[in-house]
């Protein structure tokens, strides 16, 4: 029995017309009920049960939403948020329908939300019993969690920052105390004991694990420091070391019983097992080996890094209130422990706060990174006399907290054209942002914390007494933030905050890194040739340009050809045209798939590329979410079919050529939410071209893609003149199983016929165009006029990823190679290619090789659209029956792509233009003023998603299949 039900729902409410409660009031009444339902259900599941986590997240969201809607109601602003209110009311209606409240009719007049209205009325009569047994469906809870999280993000600016509803005492325990001086000094002592002046690289590059070190409701007391050292034996690998407080850990003594005075470098020199961490003990400023058994660790999770500055640069991330507050608390505690330490001076910067990740998930387990030398650490210079704020590290914390709440970097928020460089500039710009009208919506408690950080008056009276400053810091900054965390996470989770945060908060939520630029969509018309007249000048251009391409066949070749241009002259000047086209393609993707795909509860489209491999450590490849050991994939997503020695690392991602990484980068730029698998058939294009067994390797790669990865789409950016029967059979088998095969037609212009498998019936033959649709001179053109499976898409002067280890090879090949700035979507000017994070290397190339993965990305988006919307109430009627039966087939995709293309009677191929299609029949035309909530509609009253579903249905109903 929920005896609290009557009390919660009997408060003041504003009614709508005829005495009926308005939707806003219904929502405000139902959210406390949802909170308590989750509270009652949670104890029925074990802690490892995912349903327990979902219920806690739903409970937190209900808490936050109640505060947000209270603020909206106080501002009499329900009308402005009608769309969000309606969505939440509909969501809650389904929940309480599942709960089956007794004595409440299933249908009440013609109300859209009869259950909520009935709940509202019956609450005033008697206690109400709810049957909770039906609200335990795993998928249902997960879907509810995601829906509520999206709503809290949309309404985030209206969260008051105070306890949003009296469901739980938000006051911290009376015993809440700051750490003592010894605890705060432990980090500085530990780092000081580790430093030696040997000049070893491992001592210049460190990663220091940071956190709250609060394990219960008592005084926080740091007892250990986690440190990562680069392993000299292998780049990208880290040795893990823990320095423990000697008062609480057994230690190893030497010889006559005295403590060891060996340096950390001495210990590292004898520590050769990467999978075990090294435990040392700090006692009397000396380090000794711990007597505890070695801990096993996973070195794979410590290879990919991203810094806080980069995270804040990406606007698509969607951190909820819990994640934002948790990050703020961790950063604040860390500065508390490090403040005043002589070895940390000058390190507290956004670019030095680092997170390790697996390419898809970024747990909230930060590290402080440094590339400083020992000489820098011992520098004890005081702050310059002209400093506006005596404590620049605290100002920088204020900047970080402000940026976390604003959702963007200070420079972006203020429209600055360059990075803020020095402490005085950070102080002045922080105040400018803090006083900006758009920042006034920051919750008052959180604003008070930021004000305390950036105000020069906060700590002025404390002179230079580090411990007094720490105590004031704890009262003015940490305690208010702890209040929020205590409410949002609950008492039990709060008692083990560091582990709770790492488990619940994913900083990668919503990220697609790096983001493509949304540039103007007008097509450049610098090229005089047009899609309708380019064939007339095609041969003339070939002769005039004398264009060379990789894969020119000679007597020693096995007939395998990679269709990409050797060089692109002045490629950097072509970047804006590529970004313009990619911006239009991204607009199409966001139009039909407005929400990022959750890999756990929405099936990703499985795409395989067969090529020279992939650089798994490339910053963009990682940030796009790719990992060989993707936890949501059925098999490891990289397989090496190339010659080489067998071993445990044979199937680790690698690309010794660059071609495969370039292809993968194109796919992930255009379709970031796919499950990408990579089959490597050779170490370099030259090796593949001369390999007499390459047909067997390609065949095995196709078989593996079908049987192990269950690939739906296979992208092939090469061709064969004389394929073996084995290869022909592998392609035929793929087509029999309804797989989509896309292959490059070749770069021979009018002089070379199409290679296999492009010339095979049922395989999509992909041509390359320039950005305006004109055919470049190198693209092979089909001989006949049957354009059934022939499609053209940009492949001339496109920008994509290049392995960092092959930069010199690219320069030798006269490719334009440059470091990419993901924020501006342009080459980074003045980059010295040094720092805590590796450079995002890009280059510009041309060829039908590169048009092929872009076409594959388009097919993947169509598949993904179907996966996401096939059971949606808004679109299911369009995507059933015949659409369901034939959409995911070669013939079905061929019919759809034809409608997404422009064509005429003279061409033997179709030019893909997804936003418009044939006679602009694929163009979504929004009608001004036609909307429902925040959703734009067309003349037929359809959303963009409904329109696209309707068009797919019409295409497939009319197709001759």
PyMOL commands that set and color helices and strands:
alter all, ss='L'
color gray80, all
select helices_A, chain A and resi 5-9+17-19+23-42+50-74+78-99+114-122+132-134+138-154+156-158+181-194+201-204+264-269+299-302+308-313+321-338+350-352+374-377+392-406+410-414+423-434+437-441+444-454+460-462+466-489+491-494+497-504+534-545+571-592+619-623+659-670+685-690+694-707+725-736+804-812+848-869+882-886+890-899+918-920+944-958
alter helices_A, ss='H'
color red, helices_A
select strands_A, chain A and resi 206-209+224-230+238-245+278-283+286-289+304-307+353-357+366-370+560-562+606-611+638-640+675-680+713-716+718-720+740-744+764-769+790-794+798-801+817-821+826-827+841-845+901-902+910-912+926-932+935-938
alter strands_A, ss='S'
color yellow, strands_A
deselect
rebuild
show_as cartoon
